[in-house]
Amino acid sequence: MNTEMIIYLIAGLVVGGVIGAVLRSKSSGSKLANAEREAAQIVESSKKEAETIRKEAEIQSKDVVFKAKAAWEDEIRESRKELQSQEKRLVQKEENLDRKVSQVETRDHDLTRREQSLLDRDRNLQQRTDEVEALIAEQRVKLEKVSGLSSEEAKQQLIIAMESEARHDAARLIKQIEDEAKENADKKAKKILSLTIQRYAGDYVAEKTINSVALPSDEMKGRIIGREGRNIRAIEAATGIDLIIDDTPEAVIISSFNPVRREVARLSLERLITDGRIHPSRIEEVVKKAEQEVEGTIREAGEQATFDVGVHGIHPEIVKLVGRLRYRTSYGQNVLQHSLEVAFLCGIMAAELGLDIKQAKRAGLLHDIGKAVDHEIEGSHAVIGGDLARKHGESPEIVHAIAAHHEDEKPDTILAVLVQAADALSGARPGARREMLETYVKRLDDLERIGTSFNGVTSCYAIQAGREIRVMVSSEVVSDDQSHVMAKDIARKIEDEMTYPGQIRVNVIRETRATDYAK
């Protein structure tokens, strides 16, 4: 019985006693008996209630103890499981460690055995090497006695024989490699050039800068000359050209190495003739206006050319030089038109090769800017153009492509080679340029002279308008391998001694004939 139940019981007893005392003091007789009965009932009820409370308390305490015991047993079971799991893991780890130790010991034993085996092999190999060296030395001594040559003399003879054989094999291998490279390169180059020509078809004959002025009548010649020649002197002084008035009917000739001055003089004369007022003050006024107009035309031509090609960021001075090419010709071909063609051709070929198209067009457009000032500055127009491009901030690749397009510098980049090819393609196509008969014949003579200057050549012919040379050689003097070397030497000599458009193909032909008679 716990404390709470005892308290309830005592409280009931006290209450009963108090009630009984009260009833006894106030009532008498039957009332006292009733009061005692009621008190007894109250006490009995209190006892029963206390007993009930006690039993419930016992039940509750047993339930609490049971639950605590169950929880404790669960915790014990979990702890045992955990301990068993850890023990199992430890056992597995111990077994793994034992197995690994066993494997390491086995490997160590194998390595030791292999090391010993290698050492034995090394000793055997060294022993055999010593024996072989001794045998070689013995054989060398015997060979020197038999041949009567020392080892150095025999080595020298062997080197000479091997060198001769190696040269022959190298020449044959070079020929094979060159044939394969040419076959693949020719196919690729022909494909690129054919696509390029198909995609760009310019005019066959470009315009030619006019250097003569038509007159309405021969009477106008006297007015141009003026009294005591003052008008013609004023024209020549203002324009810087030479005005030739001869027996040519109804025409005067403008002569000058400067194409821009020649154009200014042409415009001035045409306006003076149209106006009819020809005197020194009027001449100076018209020439100034013509100079301004030509300068504007030059600038517009340069800007239009850069716009057509699609290149930007070119220095204004370079743009003016490009525009000046409008009044410059080369073998009758307008240089500005030629530069535009080269730019487009470079762009098309660069696209086929996967290169920078804008850079290729830029190099093609600027490759001949040196021709705009080559009558004022000494030197090759390619070198002059490269210097001008470098001065005005063009990239080193563009500068090199300009300077190397006529082999003044050795082309070291694909871009430089592209510009060379496009320049030759634009200038060498039929009708693009005019050439004097004397120059053409002299080039053919020079080609045949260079071809016949080599030993073993029996005859030489320049064909296809000087674009191919065929050299016949004697089979007794020149071998097959030497014929390939001779073709290269002839090509190099032509490059060093001659100037020509495009490229020249060199064919060295060696023929061997075997003759017999059936009787």
C-alpha positions in Angstrom: 0.0 0.0 0.0 1.4 3.3 -1.0 1.4 6.6 0.9 -1.5 8.1 -1.1 -3.9 5.3 -0.1 -2.9 5.6 3.6 -3.7 9.3 3.5 -7.1 8.6 2.0 -7.9 6.0 4.7 -6.9 8.3 7.6 -8.9 11.1 6.2 -12.0 8.9 6.1 -11.5 7.8 9.6 -11.1 11.4 10.9 -14.1 12.5 9.0 -16.2 9.6 10.4 -15.1 10.3 13.9 -15.9 14.0 13.7 -19.3 13.3 12.3 -20.0 10.8 15.0 -19.0 13.1 17.7 -21.1 15.8 16.4 -24.1 13.5 16.0 -23.6 12.2 19.5 -23.3 15.6 21.0 -26.5 17.0 19.3 -28.7 14.0 19.1 -29.8 11.5 21.6 -31.7 8.3 21.5 -32.5 7.0 18.0 -30.8 9.9 16.5 -27.5 8.8 18.0 -28.1 5.3 16.8 -28.8 6.6 13.3 -25.8 8.8 13.4 -23.6 5.9 14.4 -25.0 3.7 11.6 -24.4 6.4 9.1 -20.9 6.9 10.5 -20.3 3.2 10.3 -21.5 3.2 6.7 -19.3 6.2 5.8 -16.3 4.4 7.4 -17.1 1.2 5.5 -17.6 3.2 2.3 -14.2 4.9 2.9 -12.5 1.6 3.4 -13.9 0.2 0.2 -12.9 3.2 -1.7 -9.5 3.2 -0.2 -9.2 -0.5 -1.1 -10.2 0.2 -4.6 -7.7 3.1 -4.9 -5.0 0.8 -3.4 -5.7 -1.9 -6.0 -5.7 0.6 -8.9 -2.4 2.0 -7.6 -0.9 -1.5 -7.4 -2.1 -2.2 -11.0 -0.7 1.1 -12.3 2.7 0.5 -10.5 2.9 -3.0 -11.9 2.2 -1.7 -15.4 4.9 1.0 -15.1 7.4 -1.6 -13.8 6.4 -4.0 -16.7 6.9 -1.2 -19.3 10.2 -0.2 -17.8 11.4 -3.8 -17.8 10.3 -4.3 -21.4 12.1 -1.1 -22.5 15.2 -2.2 -20.7 15.1 -5.6 -22.2 14.8 -4.0 -25.8 17.7 -1.8 -25.1 19.7 -4.8 -23.9 18.8 -6.7 -27.1 19.8 -3.8 -29.4 23.1 -3.4 -27.5 23.8 -7.1 -27.9 23.0 -7.0 -31.7 25.4 -4.0 -32.1 28.1 -5.8 -30.2 27.6 -8.9 -32.3 27.8 -6.8 -35.5 30.9 -5.1 -34.5 32.5 -8.3 -33.4 31.6 -9.8 -36.9 33.1 -6.8 -38.7 36.3 -7.1 -36.6 36.6 -10.7 -37.5 36.2 -10.0 -41.2 38.8 -7.2 -41.1 41.2 -9.5 -39.3 40.6 -12.2 -42.0 41.2 -9.6 -44.8 44.4 -8.4 -43.1 45.6 -11.9 -42.8 44.8 -12.5 -46.5 46.6 -9.3 -47.6 49.6 -10.1 -45.5 49.7 -13.5 -47.2 49.5 -11.9 -50.7 52.2 -9.4 -49.9 54.5 -12.1 -48.7 53.8 -14.1 -51.9 54.5 -11.1 -54.1 57.6 -10.3 -52.2 58.8 -13.8 -52.8 58.0 -13.6 -56.5 59.8 -10.3 -56.9 62.9 -11.7 -55.1 62.8 -14.7 -57.4 62.4 -12.6 -60.5 65.2 -10.2 -59.4 67.5 -13.2 -59.0 66.5 -14.5 -62.4 67.3 -11.1 -64.0 70.6 -10.9 -62.3 71.4 -14.4 -63.7 70.4 -13.4 -67.2 72.4 -10.2 -67.0 75.5 -12.1 -66.0 74.9 -14.6 -68.8 74.3 -11.8 -71.3 77.5 -9.9 -70.3 79.4 -13.2 -70.6 78.0 -13.8 -74.1 78.7 -10.1 -75.1 82.3 -10.5 -74.0 82.6 -13.7 -76.0 81.0 -12.1 -79.1 83.3 -9.1 -78.9 86.3 -11.4 -78.6 85.1 -13.3 -81.7 84.6 -10.1 -83.6 88.0 -8.9 -82.8 89.5 -12.2 -83.8 87.5 -12.2 -87.1 88.6 -8.6 -87.8 92.2 -9.5 -87.4 91.7 -12.5 -89.8 89.9 -10.3 -92.3 92.6 -7.7 -92.3 95.2 -10.4 -92.9 93.2 -12.0 -95.8 92.2 -8.7 -97.5 95.3 -6.7 -96.9 93.3 -3.7 -95.7 93.1 -2.2 -92.3 89.7 -1.7 -90.6 89.8 2.0 -91.4 90.5 1.5 -95.1 87.8 -1.1 -95.3 85.4 1.1 -93.5 86.1 4.0 -95.9 85.5 1.8 -98.9 82.2 0.6 -97.4 81.2 4.2 -96.7 81.8 5.2 -100.3 79.9 2.2 -101.6 77.0 2.9 -99.2 76.9 6.6 -100.0 76.7 5.9 -103.8 73.9 3.4 -103.2 72.1 5.7 -100.8 72.3 8.6 -103.4 70.7 6.4 -106.0 68.0 5.2 -103.6 67.4 8.7 -102.4 67.0 10.0 -106.0 64.5 7.2 -106.7 62.6 7.9 -103.5 62.6 11.6 -104.2 61.1 11.0 -107.6 58.5 8.7 -106.2 57.5 11.2 -103.4 57.5 14.1 -105.9 55.3 12.2 -108.3 52.8 11.4 -105.5 52.9 14.9 -104.2 52.5 16.4 -107.7 49.6 14.1 -108.5 47.7 15.1 -105.3 48.7 18.7 -105.5 47.8 19.1 -109.1 44.4 17.6 -108.5 43.7 19.9 -105.6 45.1 23.0 -107.3 43.2 22.3 -110.5 40.0 21.9 -108.5 40.5 25.1 -106.6 41.5 27.1 -109.7 38.6 25.8 -111.7 36.2 26.7 -109.0 37.8 30.1 -108.6 37.6 30.8 -112.3 34.0 29.6 -112.5 33.0 31.8 -109.6 34.7 35.0 -110.9 34.5 35.9 -114.5 35.8 39.5 -115.2 36.1 41.3 -118.5 38.7 39.9 -120.7 40.0 43.3 -121.7 40.1 46.1 -119.1 39.9 49.7 -120.0 43.0 51.5 -121.0 43.8 55.0 -119.7 43.5 57.6 -122.5 46.6 59.5 -123.3 45.4 61.5 -126.3 42.8 64.3 -126.7 40.6 64.6 -129.8 40.2 68.0 -131.3 37.2 69.3 -133.2 39.5 70.5 -136.0 43.2 71.1 -136.7 42.6 74.9 -136.2 42.3 74.2 -132.5 46.0 73.2 -132.4 47.0 76.8 -133.1 44.8 78.1 -130.3 46.3 75.5 -127.9 49.8 76.6 -128.9 48.9 80.3 -128.5 50.9 83.3 -129.5 54.6 82.5 -129.4 53.7 79.2 -127.6 52.5 80.9 -124.4 49.4 78.7 -124.0 51.2 75.4 -124.4 53.9 76.5 -122.0 51.2 77.5 -119.5 49.5 74.1 -119.9 52.8 72.2 -119.5 53.8 74.3 -116.4 50.5 73.9 -114.7 50.0 70.2 -115.3 53.6 68.9 -115.4 53.2 67.0 -118.6 54.6 67.2 -122.1 52.0 68.2 -124.8 53.0 66.8 -128.2 51.4 68.5 -131.2 52.4 66.9 -134.4 50.9 65.9 -137.7 48.4 63.6 -136.2 45.1 64.8 -137.5 42.7 66.4 -135.0 44.5 65.0 -131.9 47.2 66.0 -129.5 49.3 63.6 -127.4 49.7 63.9 -123.6 53.1 62.4 -122.4 53.9 61.9 -118.8 55.2 59.2 -116.5 52.7 60.3 -113.8 49.2 58.9 -114.7 47.4 61.3 -112.4 49.0 64.3 -114.0 48.2 62.9 -117.4 44.5 62.6 -116.4 44.5 66.2 -115.0 45.9 67.4 -118.3 43.3 65.4 -120.3 40.4 66.8 -118.4 41.8 70.4 -118.5 42.4 70.2 -122.3 38.9 68.8 -122.9 37.3 71.6 -120.9 39.4 74.3 -122.5 38.5 73.1 -125.9 34.8 72.9 -125.0 34.9 76.4 -123.5 37.0 77.9 -126.2 38.7 80.4 -123.9 42.3 79.4 -124.0 44.8 81.8 -122.3 47.3 81.4 -119.3 45.0 82.7 -116.5 42.1 80.6 -117.7 44.4 77.5 -118.1 45.5 77.8 -114.4 41.9 78.1 -113.2 40.8 75.1 -115.2 43.8 73.0 -114.1 43.1 73.7 -110.4 39.5 72.6 -110.9 40.6 69.5 -112.7 43.1 68.6 -110.0 40.3 68.9 -107.4 38.0 66.7 -109.4 40.6 64.1 -110.0 41.5 64.0 -106.3 37.8 63.5 -105.5 37.6 60.8 -108.2 40.6 59.0 -106.8 39.2 59.1 -103.2 35.8 57.8 -104.5 37.5 55.1 -106.6 39.5 53.9 -103.6 36.5 53.9 -101.3 34.4 52.1 -103.8 37.0 49.5 -104.3 37.3 48.8 -100.6 33.5 48.6 -100.4 33.2 46.2 -103.3 35.8 43.9 -101.8 34.3 44.2 -98.4 37.4 45.2 -96.4 37.3 48.0 -93.8 39.7 49.9 -91.5 42.2 50.7 -94.2 44.2 53.9 -93.7 42.9 56.9 -95.8 46.3 57.3 -97.5 46.2 53.7 -98.6 42.7 54.2 -99.9 43.9 57.1 -101.9 46.8 55.0 -103.3 44.2 52.3 -104.3 42.2 55.0 -106.1 45.3 56.2 -108.0 45.6 52.8 -109.5 42.6 53.7 -111.6 44.9 55.8 -113.8 47.7 53.2 -113.9 48.0 50.5 -116.5 50.3 47.5 -116.8 50.7 45.9 -120.3 47.4 47.7 -121.2 45.6 46.2 -118.1 44.0 48.7 -115.7 45.8 48.1 -112.4 42.8 49.0 -110.2 40.6 46.5 -112.1 43.5 44.0 -111.8 43.7 44.5 -108.0 40.0 44.0 -107.6 40.3 40.7 -109.6 43.2 39.6 -107.5 41.2 40.4 -104.3 38.2 38.4 -105.4 40.4 35.5 -106.6 42.3 35.4 -103.3 39.0 35.4 -101.4 37.6 32.5 -103.4 40.7 30.4 -103.1 41.0 31.2 -99.3 37.4 30.0 -98.9 38.3 26.7 -100.6 41.3 26.3 -98.4 39.5 27.3 -95.2 41.6 30.5 -94.6 40.6 34.0 -93.5 38.7 35.3 -96.5 38.7 39.0 -95.5 42.5 38.9 -94.9 43.1 37.3 -98.3 40.9 39.9 -100.0 42.7 42.7 -98.2 46.1 41.4 -99.3 44.9 40.9 -102.9 43.5 44.5 -103.1 46.6 46.1 -101.7 49.3 43.9 -103.5 50.0 46.5 -106.2 49.7 49.8 -104.3 53.4 50.3 -105.0 52.5 50.9 -108.6 50.7 54.1 -107.6 54.1 55.7 -106.7 56.7 53.6 -108.4 57.4 56.4 -110.9 58.3 58.6 -107.9 60.2 56.2 -105.7 63.0 53.9 -106.9 62.7 50.2 -106.3 60.4 47.3 -107.1 56.7 48.1 -106.7 56.3 45.1 -104.5 58.9 46.3 -102.0 57.6 49.9 -102.2 54.0 48.6 -101.6 55.2 46.6 -98.6 56.9 49.6 -97.1 53.8 51.8 -97.6 51.6 49.2 -96.0 53.9 48.8 -93.0 54.1 52.6 -92.6 50.3 52.9 -92.5 49.7 50.2 -89.9 48.9 47.0 -92.0 49.6 43.7 -90.3 52.9 41.8 -90.9 51.0 39.1 -92.8 49.6 41.6 -95.3 53.0 43.4 -95.6 54.8 40.2 -96.3 52.2 39.1 -98.9 52.5 42.4 -100.7 56.4 42.4 -100.7 56.7 38.7 -101.7 54.2 38.6 -104.6 57.0 38.9 -107.2 59.7 36.9 -105.2 61.4 40.1 -103.9 61.0 38.3 -100.6 60.7 34.5 -100.2 57.0 33.8 -99.6 56.8 32.2 -96.1 53.0 32.1 -95.6 50.1 30.6 -97.4 48.6 34.0 -97.8 51.7 35.2 -99.8 51.5 32.2 -102.1 47.7 32.8 -102.6 48.4 36.4 -103.7 51.1 35.2 -106.1 48.7 32.7 -107.6 45.8 35.2 -107.9 48.1 37.8 -109.4 49.4 35.4 -112.1 45.8 34.2 -112.8 44.5 37.7 -113.3 47.4 38.9 -115.4 48.1 35.8 -117.5 44.5 35.0 -118.7 44.0 35.5 -122.4 43.3 39.1 -123.4 44.1 40.6 -120.0 47.4 42.2 -121.1 49.0 43.3 -124.2 52.6 42.6 -125.0 54.9 43.8 -127.8 56.0 41.3 -130.3 59.7 42.0 -129.8 59.3 41.3 -126.0 57.5 38.1 -126.7 60.0 36.8 -129.2 62.9 37.8 -126.9 61.3 35.8 -124.0 61.1 32.7 -126.2 64.7 33.1 -127.3 65.8 33.5 -123.6 63.9 30.3 -122.6 65.6 28.2 -125.4 69.0 29.7 -124.6 68.7 28.8 -120.9 67.5 25.3 -121.8 70.4 24.6 -124.2 73.0 25.9 -121.7 73.1 22.6 -119.7 75.3 19.7 -120.5 73.7 16.7 -122.3 70.9 18.8 -123.9 70.4 17.9 -127.6 67.5 20.3 -128.4 65.1 22.7 -126.7 61.7 24.2 -127.7 59.6 26.9 -126.1 55.9 26.2 -126.8 52.5 27.4 -125.7 53.3 31.1 -126.0 56.3 30.6 -123.7 54.5 29.0 -120.9 56.2 25.6 -121.4 59.7 24.5 -122.4 60.6 21.0 -123.6 64.3 20.0 -123.3 65.5 16.9 -125.1 68.6 15.2 -123.5 70.9 12.5 -124.5 70.3 9.2 -122.8 74.0 8.3 -122.8 74.9 11.5 -120.9 71.9 12.1 -118.6 70.3 9.4 -116.5 66.7 9.2 -115.4 67.6 10.6 -111.9 69.8 13.3 -113.3 66.9 14.4 -115.7 64.8 15.3 -112.6 67.7 17.3 -111.1 68.2 19.1 -114.5 64.5 20.1 -114.6 64.8 21.7 -111.2 68.1 23.5 -112.2 66.5 24.9 -115.4 63.5 26.1 -113.5 65.7 27.8 -110.9 67.8 29.5 -113.7 64.7 30.7 -115.4 63.4 32.2 -112.2 66.7 34.0 -111.5 67.3 35.4 -115.0 63.9 36.1 -116.5 60.8 38.1 -115.9 57.5 36.6 -117.1 53.8 36.5 -116.2 52.4 33.4 -114.6 54.5 30.3 -114.5 56.6 28.3 -117.0 56.5 24.5 -117.1 59.8 22.7 -117.7 59.8 19.3 -119.3 63.0 17.3 -119.6 62.6 14.4 -122.0 65.0 11.4 -122.1 64.5 8.7 -124.6 66.3 5.3 -124.8 66.0 3.2 -128.0 67.1 -0.4 -128.4 67.4 -1.6 -132.0 68.1 -5.1 -133.4 67.5 -7.0 -136.7 65.9 -10.3 -137.4 67.7 -12.2 -140.1 
